[in-house]
């Protein structure tokens, strides 16, 4: 994703910087959502205040972190990667503004204090992912990139997950939210698995130069990782606490560990922009191990869930957004001390949130608070470092 493409070229009227390329708006507002939504959640936990008419507080929190923050980062990545994959022009200008407006409208509609009727909120919120799919389908189909078109299927499944959640909130489907969250988390994990398999070995090999010659991927391990991760989705939806699901999760953890070992991330310890990618991906087998132990032993479900979401998803989002924002604005791929501090704070937050359910009762609230503070501080530092980058033209004078 660090290579310029035809994406930013536009022969029409001048387009505001923020809407010249998908990563600019969505990487910026993924960070804004990370700070704002988590700060709001900390406020709910501290005060206990919650509108009576709204969906459950925990369900809203989980929904917005997944379909607000994470989906924004996914949108920014795909809107930036697809032009590079296809050699086509990126979504920019009015179409990108429309997508941005849809995402923003969804956040407002679902906000519990906004008072938007649930049928209206559901329609607005659900519309974004299909809109994103339509925007991405045209260049993928036109370029004949059928391998990359699998992301359209994943976006469709994410839309289904969101629909299931809203159907329960509308009182139309018992168990819809549980199934929707299981499907949504599984699809994002599948995206991480596919994208991670492309970018981590390539970035590590390129970043290490001659020292990266040993970085490798094994076809058998790759196939096993993809198949087991995919199989875990229906297993988790159908029987999340069954022995079979636990065994699939443990097998997937082993496959992801073997895959990560081949990428030799320990060689990248001098390069923060590389080691944070490996730290983020390391959380994947850790989360799968904990998920397996939940099904087979007495490990709380929240432990594996937050290892996956705060550990893997958030860390990889921060890693990719900070790297791609530099590369696609013509800047050197070297992060500042501010960004390294954000990496460290988010890692501490992930450890604290993951371990909190297993701590002594008197320590749990403090762990939750400090995890939240670490998260907010990490993404605040990200915004401080990258808002100027995302709101400024490319330093090399090229479009985009």
Number of C-alpha atoms within 10 A of each C-alpha: 20 18 10 18 21 15 23 22 16 16 6 7 7 9 14 13 18 21 22 25 27 29 28 26 24 29 29 24 23 27 27 19 22 21 21 17 21 19 16 12 16 17 12 15 16 11 9 9 10 14 12 8 11 18 17 13 17 11 14 18 17 13 21 20 20 20 24 23 25 22 21 27 27 22 26 23 21 19 23 25 21 23 23 19 16 19 16 19 17 27 24 24 20 12 14 22 18 15 23 21 13 19 27 18 17 23 21 16 21 24 17 19 12 13 14 15 13 19 13 12 20 21 14 19 25 21 17 23 25 15 16 24 20 11 17 21 17 12 21 23 13 11 14 12 15 11 8 14 17 13 19 18 13 17 22 17 19 26 22 17 25 25 20 24 24 25 19 18 20 15 9 11 13 14 12 20 21 16 20 25 21 21 24 26 19 23 22 22 20 21 17 19 19 15 12 18 19 12 14 21 22 15 17 25 21 14 16 17 9 9 13 20 11 11 20 16 17 10 10 10 17 17 12 17 25 17 14 18 23 17 16 25 21 15 18 21 17 13 13 21 19 15 16 17 25 26 18 21 29 24 21 26 26 19 23 27 19 17 23 23 16 15 22 18 24 12 15 20 12 10 15 18 24 24 20 23 25 27 19 23 25 20 28 26 25 21 24 26 22 27 31 28 22 23 22 17 13 8 16 16 17 18 21 24 19 21 27 29 24 24 28 26 24 24 26 23 23 24 23 21 25 22 21 23 22 21 18 25 22 19 16 10 17 15 15 12 12 13 24 17 15 26 27 15 20 26 25 18 25 26 18 24 25 25 18 21 19 13 12 9 10 8 12 16 16 13 20 20 17 15 24 22 18 21 27 25 18 28 25 18 21 23 23 13 18 21 19 11 20 23 15 13 18 18 13 9 9 13 19 25
